[in-house]
Amino acid sequence: MSKSLEEVNQSVSTQNKTTVFRKILAFFGPAYLVSVGYMDPGNWATDIAGGSQFGYALLWVLLMSNLMALLLQSLSARLGIVTQRDLAQASRETYSPFINYILYFLAEIAIAACDLAEVLGMAIGINLLFDIPLIEGVLITVLDTFLLLFLINKGIRKMEAFIIVLVAIIGFSFIFEMIFAEPEMSKVIYGLIPSMPNEAALYIAIGIIGATVMPHNLYLHSSLVQTRKFSRTHAGIKQAIKYNFIDSAIALNLAFFVNAAILILAAATFYKNGMFEVAEIQDAHKFLAPLLGTKWAPILFAVALIAAGQSSTITGTLAGQIVMEGYLNLRIQPWVRRIITRIIAIVPAVIVILIYGESITGKLLILSQVILSLQLGFAIIPLIHFVSDKSKMRGFHISKITQVAAWIIASIIVSLNAKLVFDEISGWLETSQNPIILWLTVVPLAFGFLILLLYIVFKPFISKAKLDIHNHSPHNMVLKFSESAAHSQKNIAVSVDFSFADEKAINYAFNMGGIDAKYTLIHVVETVGAMIYGKNVDDHETTIDEKLLLEYKQMFREKGFHVKTQLGFGKPNKVIPKIVNKGNFDILVMGTHGHTGMKDLLFGTTVDKLRHKISIPLVIVNN
C-alpha cells in the first residue's frame, strides 16, 4: 500500500535538532490544519444561535466538545504515528471490500457536505465584504483549489504556515470583536458551569456538539502526523506521540477560543439587546455595526469568515485525497482529485441557490451538518477499535481508562447526532406533501446506516474471538513427542498456518526427527499486499503472523528443539517450493484444514504443482 499523502510523507525531519524547543517546533503544524475544521463556517451558525438565544449559558458545551475533540484527535494522531497508516488505510486493511466501499462512499459524501458548508461560508464572507453576489462568490471558491496545489508543491511546512496565518487572522479579528463588544466577564466564567436553560437549549447544545467533531478531521490528522520523519524506535515513537498531543492541545484550544468568541459576541450583542432569533450569518453581520457602534466589527467578522472558509476548504480537500487513496488504494493526479472534490461541493450549492435564491443558504448549512452527523460514527468507532488493538498498535495501544473514556465520548456524540438526524427526518415527514417517497427512500436508508453502524461496533469483537480460534496461541498445544531412538530425518521443513492442524503436523515432524534434528517452520502470508509488495508489506495480518511464528520458535526451543523460522509472502504453491529448494531439507511436512488459501493448496490441483516443484518427499498429515 502506498504511503499516505505520499508527496509530503516524512518530508519534515525532526531529528538532529539542537534544542528541545526546536524539536518540539518541528512536530508542530499538523494539528493547526486540523483545528480549522473546528472553526469552519458550519460551526458559526450554531455558535451564533446559542449566544443570541441563551447568552453565555452554553459556553460549557463548547468546552466539553473541545475536550472530546482533543481525545479523539489524539487517538487519530496516535494511529498514524504508530502504524504509519491513516484511518482510511487502516479501515481498508480491516474490513471486507464491500464494507469498505460503503465506508468510502459515506466518507466522500461527508467531505462533500463539509466542503459545501465551507464553500457557502466563504462565498457569504465575499458577499458581505465586497458585495459580490453569492452565486459568483461560490464560483470564485474554485480558485482556491489551485492555491492548495501551489502550497503543497512548496512543501507541507509552507502550507502549515499559510493555515496558521489564516487562523491568526481569525483569532485577531475576534480579539478586536471582544474589545468592541465588552462582554461581562463574570457571566462568561459563569457560563462555563454546566446548566441547561430549557429544551430548546438542549437542541442547540446538540447542534454545537454535532458541529464540533468532524469525521474528515480524523482521517486528516492520522495522515498529517506522518509528514514528520523521526526515529522509529520505541522512544522515538513515544516522543512523537507526546509532542503531537501538545500540538493538538494548543491548536484545539485556539479553536475553542474562536468558537467561544463567536458565542460570546452573539451573547454580548444580540442576547443583551433582546434579539434572540439571530441565527443566520448574514443577519449577525448586518446587526454588528449598529449594535457595537463601529464599522470595523462587521468588516472583521467577514474577514474572519473568509479566512475560516479558505482554510477549511484546503484541509477538506486534502482529506478527500486521503480518503480516496486510503480506501481504494487509488492514486490520481492531485489537481484532478481536488477539482473533483470542489465540483462535488459547488454544483449542489449553485443549483440550489439558482432555484431557491440566496435565502436558502442557512438551510443548506444545516443540511450539511446533518449529513456530517450521519457519517461521524463510521469514523469514530473504527478509530477506537484500531487504537485499542494490541497487535495493530505494537505496544502503543491505549489504556483501559482511555478506552472507556473514548467509548463514552463516542456514545454521547453518536447518540446526540442520531437524535439530530431523527428530529430532522421527523420534521421532513411532517412537512412533506408526499411522505410516502420519504418512507421508501430516506427512512430505509437511515435504518441501513444504523445496521452498518452496529456491524462496525461489534464486528471487531467477533473477529477477535474468531482470530483467537484461528490464530491460536502455541502455548495451548498439547504436544506428545515420541521417545523413539530411530530418527531418520535430520533437516525437516514444516509448513504451518496457525490453525489447529499445526499440532499434528509438528508432532509428526518431531516424531520423525527427534531432539537432534533441525526444524524450519515455514509460513506464507497470503494477503493482497503480500502478493504485490512481498517482504516490504506491513499490514495487520503480517504483524500477527510474525508474532505467532516467533512464539512457536520460542516455545519449541525451550523444549530443547533446534528450530528456525521462515516467513514467505505470496501464493503458497509458489513460495513454499522456493524456500524448500533453497534449504537443503530432507522432507517437507504439512497439515490440513488451514485457512482458505491452504485448503486450496492441499485439496485442489495446486498440490500437484507443489509436488512437482520440490525435489524432496512431501508428507501431508490429515487432521
NUNU-202338 format. One record per residue (C-alpha): residue in one letter; z, y negated, x negated. Coordinates in steps of 0.5 Angstrom, whole numbers, padded with zeros to 4 digits, always signed. Each point is the difference from the previous one (the first is absolute). Layout:
% NUNU-202338
AZYX/...
//
This chain:
% NUNU-202338
M+0000+0000+0000/S-0002-0007-0003/K+0006-0005-0001/S+0002-0005+0005/L-0004-0007-0001/E-0003+0003-0006/E-0003-0006-0002/V+0007-0003-0002/N+0004+0006+0000/Q+0005+0000-0006/S-0003-0007-0002/V+0006-0003-0002/S+0004+0002-0006/T+0008+0000+0001/Q+0001+0003-0007/N+0001-0004-0007/K+0004-0006+0004/T+0004-0003-0005/T+0006-0002+0005/V+0003+0003+0006/F-0003-0006+0004/R-0007+0001-0002/K+0001+0007+0002/I+0002-0002+0007/L-0005-0005+0001/A-0005+0005-0002/F+0002+0004+0006/F+0000-0006+0005/G-0006-0001+0004/P-0002+0006+0005/A+0006-0002+0005/Y-0003-0007+0001/L-0006+0003+0002/V+0004+0004+0005/S+0004-0006+0002/V-0006-0004+0003/G+0000+0006+0005/Y+0007-0002+0003/M-0002-0008+0001/D-0007+0001+0003/P-0002-0003+0006/G+0001+0006+0004/N+0008-0002-0001/W-0001-0007+0001/A+0000+0001+0008/T+0006+0004+0000/D+0004-0005-0004/I-0002-0006+0004/A+0001+0003+0007/G+0007+0003-0003/G+0002-0007-0002/S-0002-0004+0005/Q+0003+0005+0006/F+0006+0001-0004/G+0002-0005-0005/Y+0003+0003-0006/A+0003+0007+0003/L-0006+0005-0002/L+0001-0002-0008/W+0004+0006-0001/V-0006+0004+0003/L-0004-0003-0006/L+0005+0002-0005/M+0001+0007+0003/S-0008+0001+0000/N+0000-0002-0007/L+0005+0005-0003/M-0004+0005+0004/A-0007-0002-0003/L+0004+0000-0007/L+0002+0007+0000/L-0007+0002+0003/Q-0004-0004-0005/S+0005+0003-0006/L-0002+0007+0002/S-0007-0001+0000/A+0000-0003-0007/R+0004+0006-0002/L-0005+0005+0003/G-0006-0004-0004/I+0004+0000-0007/V+0003+0007+0000/T-0006+0004+0003/Q-0006-0005-0002/R-0002+0001+0007/D-0001-0006+0005/L+0003+0002+0007/A-0008+0002+0003/Q-0001+0005-0006/A+0007+0003+0001/S-0002+0001+0007/R-0007+0003-0002/E+0004+0005-0004/T+0005+0002+0005/Y-0004+0000+0007/S-0006+0004+0002/P-0006-0003+0000/F+0000-0001+0008/I+0006-0004+0000/N-0002-0004-0006/Y-0006-0002+0004/I+0004-0002+0006/L+0005-0004-0005/Y-0005-0003-0004/F-0003-0003+0007/L+0006-0002+0002/A+0002-0004-0006/E-0007-0003+0000/I+0001-0003+0007/A+0007-0002-0002/I-0003-0004-0006/A-0006-0003+0004/A+0005-0002+0005/C+0005-0003-0005/D-0007-0004-0003/L-0001-0002+0007/A+0006-0004+0000/E-0001-0003-0007/V-0007-0002+0002/L+0003-0003+0006/G+0006-0004-0003/M-0005-0002-0006/A-0005-0003+0005/I+0005-0003+0004/G+0003-0004-0006/I-0007-0002-0002/N-0001-0002+0007/L+0007-0004+0000/L-0001-0003-0007/F-0008-0002+0000/D-0001+0000+0008/I-0006+0006-0001/P-0001+0004+0006/L+0004+0006+0000/I-0007+0005+0000/E-0002-0004-0006/G+0007+0001-0004/V-0001+0007+0002/L-0007+0001-0004/I+0003-0004-0006/T+0005+0005-0001/V-0006+0005-0002/L+0000-0004-0007/D+0007+0002-0002/T-0003+0007-0001/F-0004-0003-0006/L+0006-0003-0002/L+0004+0006+0000/L-0006+0004-0004/F+0000-0006-0005/L+0008+0000-0001/I+0000+0008-0001/N-0005+0000-0005/K+0004-0005-0004/G+0006+0005+0000/I+0006+0001+0004/R+0004-0005-0003/K-0005-0005+0002/M+0001+0002+0007/E+0007+0000+0000/A+0001-0007-0003/F-0005-0002+0006/I+0004+0003+0005/I+0007-0003-0003/V-0003-0007+0000/L-0002+0001+0008/V+0007+0003+0001/A+0003-0006-0004/I-0005-0005+0005/I+0003+0004+0006/G+0007-0001-0003/F+0000-0007-0002/S-0003-0002+0007/F+0006+0003+0004/I+0005-0003-0005/F-0003-0007+0002/E+0000+0002+0007/M+0007+0002+0000/I+0001-0007-0003/F-0003-0003+0006/A+0003+0004+0005/E+0007-0001-0003/P+0003+0007+0003/E+0007+0001+0002/M+0002+0004-0006/S+0007+0002+0004/K-0005+0003+0005/V-0004+0003-0005/I+0005+0004-0003/Y+0003+0002+0007/G-0007+0003+0002/L+0001+0005-0006/I+0005+0003+0004/P-0003+0006+0005/S+0000-0002+0007/M-0005+0001+0006/P+0000-0006+0005/N-0004+0004+0005/E-0005+0005+0002/A-0006-0005-0002/A+0003-0001-0007/L+0000+0008-0001/Y-0007+0000+0002/I-0001-0006-0005/A+0004+0004-0005/I-0004+0006+0000/G-0006-0004-0001/I+0003-0003-0006/I+0001+0007-0003/G-0006+0003+0002/A-0004-0006-0003/T+0004+0000-0007/V-0001+0007-0003/M-0008+0001+0000/P-0003+0007-0002/H-0005-0003-0004/N+0005-0002-0005/L+0003+0007-0001/Y-0007+0002-0002/L-0001-0006-0004/H+0007+0000-0004/S-0001+0007-0002/S-0007-0002-0003/L+0002-0006-0004/V+0006+0002-0004/Q-0005+0005-0003/T-0003-0006-0003/R+0005+0000-0005/K+0000+0004-0007/F+0007+0003-0002/S+0003+0006-0004/R-0001+0006+0005/T+0007+0003-0003/H+0006+0000+0005/A+0003-0006-0003/G-0007-0004+0001/I-0001+0002+0007/K+0008-0001+0002/Q-0001-0007-0003/A-0007-0002+0003/I+0004+0002+0007/K+0006-0005-0002/Y-0005-0005-0002/N-0004+0001+0006/F+0006+0000+0005/I+0002-0007-0003/D-0007-0003+0001/S+0000+0003+0007/A+0007-0003+0002/I-0003-0007-0003/A-0006+0000+0004/L+0002+0002+0006/N+0006-0005+0000/L-0005-0005-0001/A-0004+0003+0007/F+0007+0000+0003/F+0000-0008-0001/V-0006-0001+0002/N+0001+0003+0007/A+0007-0002+0001/A-0003-0007-0002/I-0005+0000+0006/L+0005+0003+0005/I+0005-0006-0003/L-0006-0005+0001/A-0001+0002+0007/A+0007+0000+0002/A+0002-0007-0003/T-0006-0003+0003/F-0003+0004+0007/Y+0007+0003+0002/K+0004-0006-0002/N-0005-0004+0005/G+0000+0005+0005/M-0007+0002-0001/F+0002+0008+0001/E-0007+0002+0002/V-0004-0002-0007/A-0003+0007-0003/E-0007-0002-0002/I-0001-0002-0007/Q-0005-0006+0003/D+0006-0002+0004/A+0005+0000-0005/H-0005-0004-0005/K-0001-0005+0006/F+0007-0002+0001/L+0003+0000-0007/A-0003-0008-0001/P+0003-0003+0006/L+0007+0004-0001/L+0001-0001-0007/G-0003-0007-0001/T-0004+0002-0006/K-0008+0001+0000/W+0002+0005-0006/A+0003+0005+0004/P-0006+0003+0004/I-0004-0001-0007/L+0005+0004-0004/F+0000+0005+0006/A-0008+0001+0000/V+0000+0000-0008/A+0005+0006+0000/L-0003+0004+0006/I-0007+0000-0004/A+0004+0002-0006/A+0003+0005+0004/G-0006+0003+0003/Q-0004-0001-0007/S+0005+0004-0004/S+0001+0005+0006/T-0008+0002+0000/I+0000+0001-0007/T+0005+0005+0000/G-0002+0003+0006/T-0007+0001-0002/L+0003+0004-0007/A+0004+0004+0005/G-0007+0002+0003/Q-0002+0002-0006/I+0006+0004-0002/V+0000+0004+0007/M-0008+0002+0000/E+0001+0002-0007/G+0006+0004+0000/Y-0001+0004+0007/L-0008+0001-0001/N+0000+0000-0008/L-0006-0004+0001/R-0002-0006-0004/I-0005-0005+0002/Q-0001-0007-0003/P+0006-0004+0000/W-0004-0006+0003/V-0003+0004+0005/R+0007+0003+0002/R+0002-0007+0001/I-0005-0002+0004/I+0000+0006+0005/T+0008-0002+0001/R-0002-0007+0001/I-0005+0001+0005/I+0004+0005+0004/A+0005-0005+0001/I-0004-0006+0001/V-0005+0003+0005/P+0005+0001+0006/A+0003-0007-0002/V-0007-0003+0001/I-0002+0004+0006/V+0007-0001+0004/I+0000-0008-0002/L-0007-0001+0003/I+0001+0004+0006/Y+0007-0003+0002/G+0001-0006-0004/E+0005-0002-0005/S+0006+0000+0004/I+0000+0008-0001/T+0002+0000-0007/G+0007+0000+0002/K-0001+0007+0004/L-0005+0002-0006/L+0006-0001-0005/I+0005+0004+0005/L-0005+0006+0001/S-0001+0001-0008/Q+0008+0000-0001/V+0000+0006+0006/I-0006+0004-0004/L+0004-0001-0006/S+0006+0003+0003/L-0003+0006+0002/Q-0002+0001-0007/L+0007-0001-0003/G+0003+0007+0001/F-0006+0003-0003/A+0001-0004-0007/I+0008+0000+0000/I+0001+0008+0002/P-0004+0003-0005/L+0002-0005-0006/I+0008+0002+0002/H-0002+0007-0001/F-0004-0001-0006/V+0005-0003-0004/S+0006+0005+0002/D-0005+0006-0002/K+0004+0002-0007/S-0007+0004-0002/K-0004-0006+0001/M+0005-0006-0003/R+0001+0005-0006/G+0008-0002+0000/F-0001-0007+0003/H+0001+0002+0007/I+0004-0005+0004/S+0008+0002+0001/K+0002+0003+0007/I+0003-0007+0002/T-0006-0004-0002/Q-0004+0006+0005/V+0005-0001+0005/A-0001-0008+0000/A-0007+0001+0000/W-0001+0004+0006/I+0005-0004+0004/I-0005-0006-0002/A-0006+0004+0002/S+0003+0002+0006/I+0002-0007+0002/I-0007-0003-0002/V-0004+0006+0004/S+0005-0001+0006/L-0001-0007+0001/N-0007+0000-0002/A-0001+0006+0005/K+0004-0005+0005/L-0005-0006-0001/V-0006+0005+0001/F+0003+0003+0006/D+0001-0007+0003/E-0007-0002-0002/I-0003+0006+0004/S+0004-0001+0006/G-0002-0007+0000/W-0007+0002+0000/L+0000+0005+0005/E+0004-0005+0005/T-0005-0006-0001/S-0006+0004-0001/Q-0005+0000+0006/N-0003+0007-0002/P+0007+0004-0002/I-0004+0007+0000/I-0004-0002-0006/L+0006-0001-0004/W+0004+0006+0002/L-0006+0004-0002/T-0001-0003-0007/V+0006-0004-0002/V+0006+0004+0002/P-0003+0007-0002/L-0002-0004-0007/A+0008-0002+0000/F+0002+0007+0001/G-0005+0002-0005/F+0004-0004-0005/L+0007+0002+0002/I-0002+0007-0001/L-0003-0001-0007/L+0006-0004-0002/L+0004+0006+0002/Y-0004+0004-0004/I+0001-0004-0006/V+0007-0001+0001/F+0001+0008+0000/K-0006+0003-0004/P+0003-0001-0007/F+0007+0003+0002/I-0004+0006+0003/S-0005+0000-0006/K+0006+0000-0005/A+0003+0006+0004/K-0007+0004-0001/L+0000-0002-0007/D+0007+0003-0002/I-0003+0006+0003/H-0007+0000-0003/N+0002-0003-0007/H+0007+0004+0000/S+0005-0001-0006/P-0001+0005-0005/H+0008+0001+0000/N-0001+0003+0006/M-0004+0006-0002/V+0004+0007+0000/L-0004+0003-0007/K+0001+0007-0001/F-0002+0002-0007/S-0001+0007-0003/E+0003+0002-0006/S-0005+0005-0002/A-0002+0000-0007/A-0007+0002+0001/H-0003-0007+0000/S-0008+0000-0002/Q-0002-0007+0001/K+0002-0006-0005/N-0003-0006+0003/I+0000-0001+0007/A-0003-0005+0005/V+0003-0001+0007/S-0003-0005+0005/V+0005-0003+0004/D-0001-0004+0007/F+0007-0002+0001/S+0000+0005+0006/F+0005+0006+0001/A-0006+0004-0002/D+0002-0002-0007/E+0006+0004+0000/K-0003+0007+0000/A-0006-0003-0005/I+0005-0002-0005/N+0005+0006+0001/Y-0006+0005-0001/A-0002-0004-0007/F+0007+0000-0002/N+0000+0008+0001/M-0007+0001-0004/G+0002-0005-0006/G+0008+0000+0000/I+0004-0004-0004/D-0004+0000-0006/A-0007-0002+0003/K-0002-0007+0000/Y-0002-0003+0007/T-0004-0006+0002/L+0001-0003+0007/I-0007-0003+0003/H+0000-0004+0006/V-0006-0004+0002/V+0000-0007+0004/E-0005+0000+0005/T+0000-0007+0003/V-0006-0004+0001/G+0003-0005-0005/A+0001+0006-0005/M-0007+0002+0001/I-0003-0007-0001/Y+0005-0002-0006/G+0002+0006-0003/K+0006+0000-0004/N+0000-0008+0001/V+0002+0001+0007/D+0007-0003+0002/D+0001+0002+0007/H+0006+0002+0004/E-0002+0008+0000/T-0001+0000-0007/T+0007-0003-0002/I+0003+0005+0005/D-0004+0006-0004/E+0002-0003-0007/K+0007+0000+0002/L+0000+0007+0003/L-0003+0003-0006/L+0005-0002-0004/E+0005+0002+0004/Y-0003+0007+0000/K+0000+0000-0008/Q+0007-0003-0001/M+0003+0006+0004/F-0004+0006-0003/R+0001-0003-0007/E+0008+0000+0002/K-0001+0007+0002/G-0003+0002-0007/F-0007+0000+0001/H-0006-0004-0004/V-0003-0004+0005/K-0005-0006-0001/T-0004-0003+0006/Q-0007-0003+0001/L-0002-0005+0006/G-0007+0000+0002/F-0004-0005+0004/G-0006+0002+0005/K-0002+0006+0003/P+0004+0007-0002/N-0006+0004-0001/K-0003-0004-0005/V+0006-0003-0003/I+0004+0007-0001/P-0005+0003-0004/K-0001-0006-0005/I+0008+0001-0001/V+0000+0007-0001/N-0006+0001-0004/K+0003-0005-0005/G+0007+0003+0000/N-0002+0007-0003/F+0004+0003+0005/D+0001+0008+0002/I+0000+0000+0007/L+0000-0005+0006/V+0005+0001+0006/M-0001-0004+0006/G+0004+0001+0007/T-0003-0001+0007/H+0001-0004+0006/G+0001-0007-0003/H-0003-0007+0003/T-0007+0000+0003/G-0004-0001-0007/M+0004+0006-0003/K-0002+0004+0006/D-0007-0002+0000/L+0000+0002-0007/L+0004+0007+0001/F-0003+0002+0006/G-0007-0003+0000/T-0006+0002-0004/T+0002-0005-0006/V+0005+0005-0002/D-0007+0004-0003/K-0001-0007-0003/L+0006+0000-0004/R+0000+0008-0002/H-0007-0002-0003/K+0002-0006-0004/I+0006+0004-0003/S+0000+0005-0006/I+0007+0003+0002/P+0003+0004+0005/L+0002-0003+0007/V+0006+0002+0004/I+0001-0002+0007/V+0007+0001+0002/N+0000+0001+0008/N+0006-0004+0003/
//
